[in-house]
Amino acid sequence: AEYMGEKRGHVMFGVVLLVLFVHTQSSVLPPSFADVYGNTSWNEDAKIGPEGCPKPPSSLFTVSSSSVTEDSHLLTKFGCHHSCAAKMKCDVPSPQLSWNNVPAGTNSLVLLIDRKNSFPAYYIHWLVANIPPSASSLDEGANGVDHKLKGAQEVINSSRSREYAGVCGDHHSEYRMVVFALAEKRVDFTSFFEENPTALGNEVQHFLIEHHNVLDVQVLKFLWPVGE
């Protein structure tokens, strides 16, 4: 009887430990984007993050654009015309962009359009911050039009203007539309660009992932405009 009582005591102690373990695990928040990816080492081409960590589940969060063809070329009307290629700026409409199923807890979105692989690499063509999570798209030609921006703010780009700079480059250039889903309601880029006036897209990416709670990121890649 004494042996059975001792055995029952061990069993009960084990049950208590199991309950505590399950409770602890259920109360742990899922890792943030930065926790899983690391900071600047994030690579949108990788299937896993640093040190073999899997990417956070984001299969429902998608980005698309009617301004990009099925073979991943931007339509010509959104590109930089040769006549204004020297100043890297044209009065052209910004491309359309849509996103679906933003992560739970998203309070704002940031859109970055940059050139990935041509000099200067990560040249910023358009940067839009504080897009409300209630918005699911930006219409074609939203640049400079308040009601089309749906409360968002255009941030300074690499041509030192607060508007969409039509993409310029060569036929080997690769571009990105990057949408960041953030837990913060607002991101203030003022001090960042005061300290980094010539910052490029990879530095903006670093700033967001390093210093803000980025829940997820989706990237839509595209190539030199059709017809150029």
Salt bridges, closest charged atoms under 4 A:
GLU44 OE2 - LYS116 NZ 3.17
GLU44 OE1 - ARG176 NH1 3.53
ASP45 OD2 - LYS116 NZ 3.16
ASP45 OD1 - LYS221 NZ 2.15
ASP114 OD2 - ARG176 NH2 2.86
GLU140 OE2 - LYS77 NZ 2.66
GLU174 OE2 - LYS116 NZ 3.94
GLU228 OE1 - HIS82 NE2 3.44
